[in-house]
Amino acid sequence: MKAQLLGSVSAILLMSLPAAIAQDTDTSADESATEDKIIVTATRREESIKDVPLSVSAFDQRELSIKGVVGYEGIADETPGVILNKPTANFNNFTARGIATNGYNANLQSTVAVYIDEVPISANGNSTIIDPNLFDVERVEFLRGPQGTLFGSGSLAGAMRILTKNPDLDNFDYSALVDYGVIDEDAFRQRYNAMVNVPVIEGKAALRVVGFYRHEDGWVDNAGTGIENSNVLKNYGGRAIFLVEPTDRLSVRLLFSHEKSNPEDSATISPELGRVHVSDRPDQFHGKLTNYNGTVEYDLDWASFTSSSTYTTFDQKFYVDLAATFGQTIPFALDADAYDDIFTQELRLASAAGGKWDWIVGGFYFTKRRDVDLNYRGTQEFLDMRGLTGLPDEYYQRAKTHARQNEIAGFGELTYHVSDKLRLTGGLRYGTTDAQGYTEAGGYNSNYLLAALTFATGPLTVSAIPPEEGEKAEETGPSYKASVSYDLTPAVTTYATYATGFRAPVRNARAGLASTLDPNDIIIPEGADSDDLKSYEVGMKGVWMDGKLSANLAAYYIDWSNIQVQANRVSDSVQFATNIGQIESKGFEFEATLLPTDNLVLSVNGAINESKVTELTAEEAAFSGAVEGARTASPKFQGAARLRYNFDIGDSADGFFSANIVHVGSFPGLFPNVPGQPGVQSPQYDFTDSWEKVNLSLGADMGEWTVVGYVENLFDDDSLTYVHPEAFIESKYGTHIPRTIGIRLSYGI
């Protein structure tokens, strides 16, 4: 009934467009077809996307809103060579160009850095990364390939930048976007977004405030708890930006943002049961992200100076049922709470445009403290039934840990304009990163697992966990970039780029720990040093046929060595990080947009990738479960195609229809073997499905107002899009959100 109602409302709205509020608009051209006019800041300065000697995809707010892109999934669908590993809300890890050993990256930095303006929100170094709201953004940029020179550690395979809109100093303004949808015929989706811009002192100071709220009913039933549609998502927050420009030279921008995302349960499934999750209690992956940023810019005529200071807190819940580790024979779960405090400071000086030399120099400082409370539990019912006593409550182990990570670096890039057509660029970043873990006093352990598995009874042995200071890991060294670009014509650029990337070192919190269940199992190693990545890329981008055709082509070869990997000890599921040999990744990416007529826009993007392990010692294979020739967690082919047709509805409005199909090939979710058992294939070793997803939309543009009716996942594809690499989760697969029918209404976008 809800689906029929929304369909009827959509049809009525599209057929009865209120001319009184409309004005003439022209949607006969798609902005993506004129790439030479798109300005990006991928090189930390404003520059035409055509002139940037690397692969960049850019999306403005209007494009995002019309396509219904509200988070990471839509960005990944639109970006060649990029996939999003997202089995459930707040599990977000991008893979770019095959640089990933699995889709999870527990306890490791992601290989793709994510920024909101100057704020690195993916710097928490784990997979619990909140999905930020994308309303009222100036632009989203996705930079493919290592960005270590300008963006530091964590940008091993690329960087995604979410750039929010600055306040308008002169005009009062407001906008809004409302989205209603029905998921799987009976789950309701509500999304509300609003912005108000207020000049405080005309021409000198203004405030821009954004608020948003999402409530989306679930579509996965939990067989363990008996709750239907259990993965309800509640997400809300906002941001405020205050901009002051007291003179033509000086700009001061203050930002506060806060976002809270509370999914009530996981969306991972056990496909043999359907869209069904299994856990003894709701699995919770919550995130609360708060940012405070102050950015000062000053025009020196010959250069511009930028100072950006950011303080970030990120609180997380990671509550997960681990009972699959022992085939559901005993209750075993982890309730973990993590708290990040992060400070970043960046100073930059960039030359004024127009000379023979373009340059940028700067310094970067980053410090993070992460506190993690690890609380492992059984259940009180099980303890009573087995006669296991001696614990203060149902938690058989509590451990308090924290870790500190620091990075300090200087960086610079220099471009020489040899001629109007030829440019040479060199970049260098030199810095030091360090990491150290600590175990705090007050924790305890017990022999619960051994007693439960051997049917022992009576009091458990409880022992205090002593405080301990872990070994400090430190890495010092450079990252490089060199490129040459040549304009074949004023509208067509070719380039070749060499770049390097790295991640910060990791130290395992429980290094040296032996297993109480199997003393012959792996001893937890000290940790993982920085990995090393070298990338070679050639490309061409430009516009042809008087702007009717635009394209971006790139081919690359990547040598990734001393690779940081995450593995799990088999006997007790303790996670640890270590390094292994070498992976080679090579591939080809393309983006193209064609306007065969004034009203028709056709666009395609795609990527071919081959990424596999090429060097590995016997010891590395034993620790990681990898083998030579093993594929990484990346498809061999992925692509998307979009058709958009614009048509006249009347003098005051223009209509449009769009169809989009996305294809992603199958890929493994992890390395094939069991860590610590060479030659034994892991029971978790599996591949995602090869899948296609089709979205349709029909809308009308009436100037300030836009209305769109849409269908997402038209054919209700339920392919498996993610495989969890660890044994402890019973429901370890991700899948698409079921068919969703809805309507979006926006004003002022």
Order of alpha helices (4+ residues) and beta strands (2+ residues): alpha-beta-beta-beta-alpha-alpha-beta-beta-beta-beta-beta-alpha-beta-beta-beta-beta-beta-beta-beta-beta-beta-beta-beta-beta-alpha-beta-beta-beta-beta-alpha-beta-beta-beta-beta-beta-beta-beta-beta-beta-beta-beta-alpha-beta-beta-beta-beta-beta-beta-beta-beta-beta
